């Protein structure tokens, strides 16, 4: 590297570099990672342009569910229908990256004078792509079953087994989505040392569970009125719900103490503990009611449909927010609805098949089967509770880095320095000219940081 630089280098203002001004077209900018929050997801799902696909889910799921409860061979065709629609909408979600598919599956330009008629015809157009893809898959599966009798019992059974996987997935998606939501914010990332223990955190968690358990018991026992046995059943539920929380806190006390050593960790542990265990208590209450009572089919359908919506929302939110933050193209704000519909058809199909299976095996009770699913979800949430706490401690120790993009003046100054450094050494006859040592140059802090 040249030891000397000619005096005219000073014309570049390297000795006194001008600070980056806000008026400069090129300056240091902070690049924030894109976020896909619950608000963005809900706004996507209720968008009027994609509303026909929600209606199609309700219509076809109802029809296929009714078919599954018919003759013995009907459940096979119902299972093929659910599987085909699930994969069809998955392919639709992938295809929306292309402009023609993106426009085709959306309802645009409704006529104001005949809104309902316009919505109907444009809905048929929006359904064309997913139904065409689903039809091709359905045809392939039908041919496979037609040529091999062994597939006939296994297709409905495989879809029915997804019920347990969905139950586990409910807990995992709830943890991923809700914990990420709670973890957003500076207060939960505060690494200030906290001296107190976990009594306060545990108290809030048990108090929240006790309140929800009491409300559930009060509602289902008609205000703890009626026969003593009815009151004792729900009082017993409250006692069991509190006992489970006390046992879980004792089980994870070391992790809880470790995480709550910081103010941010304590805040997260309190909020995550209350919200997650309220969800656990609700699942336990649903299972309890199905095991000790005979709930009405209408009430059970409404509750399971609500749970399906929550599950699909959390699953898509978890997957899409993670992929969007990484700049991925698989799950995006534009195709989140279609992934949700794919999961929705799969979930509805598993419910239909598990119902048919329960009815065919010794007249099994579907309520008992649903209760098992709720218990699996509750157990999953309890088991992954400490992992969520440990993950947040790691997040506090390694907070998300803010990407900084530097352009303009800094790059220009660096190129000037490199050009000067690469210039040939002056001849000895010019040694009397003023010489500037690079070490004497006073660069701006940004240039020095980049050179380092």
Secondary structure, 3 states (H helix, E strand, C coil): CCCCECHHHHHHCCCCCCCCCCCCCCCCEEECCCCCCHHHHHHHHCCHHHHHHHHHHHHHHHHHHHHHCCCCCHHHHHHHHHHHHHHHHHHHHHHCCCHHHHHHCCCCCCCCCCHHHHHHHHHHHHHHHHHHHHHHHHHHHHHHHHHCCCHHHHHHHHHHHHHHHHHHHHHHHHHHHHHHHHHCCCHHHCCCECCCCCHHHHHHHHHHHHHHHHHHHHHHCCCCCCCHHHHHHHHHHHHHHHHHHHHHHHHCHHHHHHHCCEHHHHHHHHHHHHHHHHHHHHHHHHHHHHHHCCCCHHHHHHHHHHHHHHHHHHHHHHHHHHHHHCCCCCCCCCCHHHHHHHHHHHHHHHHHHHHHHHHHCCCCCHHHHHHHHHHHHHHHHHHHHHHHHHHHHHHHHCCCCCEEECCCHHHHHHHHHHHHHHCCCCCHHHCCCCCECHHHCCCCHHHHHHHC
